[in-house]
Amino acid sequence: MTDKPYCSENRNALDEAVELLGQMVAVPSVSFEEAAVCDLVSSFLSAKGIVHSRTGNNIIALNKGFRPGKRTMMLNAHLDTVPANAGYSLDPYTPDYAEVRKLTGSGKGEIVYGLGSNDDGGSVVSMCAAFMYFYEMELPVNLMLVLSCEEERSGPGGMTLLWKMMEDGKLQKPDWAIVGEPTGMRAATSERGLLVIDGEASGVAGHAARMEGVNALYIALDDINAMRNHTFDRISPTMGKVRLSVTQIEAGTAHNVIPDKCRFVADIRPTEMYDNAEILSELQGICKSRLKARNLANRSSATRPDSPLLHCISALEIPVFSSPTTSDWMRLGCDAVKMGPGDSSRSHKKDEYITRREIEAGINGYIAFLENFFDLYRLVG
């Protein structure tokens, strides 16, 4: 392993990462519109001599000494962003850095301000720098860089497509993955899934003055109360209980008409103890309303208990936690951990930013983690 953090002796690499991130922020790249930012990052990698391929708006690079027979570690971060929050104090793409300093206390070169800087541009540029560091080395396992699109919208053309190609043998399938998301370089060893359920109660319309009909709103309220008080028996050792919140309800056409339909929405955050179909079935068993899942694929994830990734986390004394947010991890069928520079609390909000120091910590952290992983693999295979 290196005696000093990489960036302390390679300031140019850090400068390049910060500069690249500023350029990425200046290119709007909401989900399904990532072509321009994909072009930008692709050009950067090409200028650095990194051979890579593109599948749609996804970038895939393999280390120079890649061998098909070796096991593979994947670095994965996403290129897309959510739409810009209307409350931004400054231009979310090309801010005036004199104004950024007034707002944050940090100026150009010290901070990157704007949409996607924290989620997930910091991980993208840090992983690019770490991948370039190892690119020409002879490694005990293959190293793979995958920069995916459509993550924020769970789109079919991002990691969903890539993982299917990996399973079909059209792309290298990794054995382990580091999923880059803003965690402050803490290691998320589990993350909750996401299950959104639309409920619809059916009744019979009637005149309110004559107390006619069957009130669908009351049926829905009974079901909502049953869901609210329901206990899922299986408790995760890392994430605890399944979380459920009813977040929307809609009924009625007029004040004097008994509603014959009532619709509501439940936001559920599963743990690895249940798959989403089990949760849907269990809730349908206690409800009269018809329940329908929007998507059953957004499952919970957890690092495998015997994972070498956990050995590296322990050896480097990296703090661990369970993440309440989802990522491309849920689309992977391999052992993984989620870790990246930045702060999740800044994501999807106005005035998003990441600091130069956080990017430095990201680059150094990924390199140290991979060095430790490679050393461990050399020892135990």
Secondary structure by P-SEA (a helix, b strand, c coil): ccccccccccaaaaaaaaaaaaaaaacccccccaaaaaaaaaaaaaaacccccccccbbbbbcccccccccbbbbbbbccccccccccccccccccaaaaaaacccccccccccccccccaaaaaaaaaaaaaaccccccbbbbbbbcccccccccccaaaaaaaaaacccccccbbbbbcccccccccbbbbbbbbbbbbbbbbbbccccccccaaaaaaaaaaaaaaccccccccccccbbbbbcccccccccccccccccbbbbbbbcccccaaaaaaaaaaacccbbbbccccbbbbbcccccaaaaaaaaaccbbbbbccccccccccccccccccccccccccccccccaaaaaaaaaaaaaaaaaaaaaaaacc
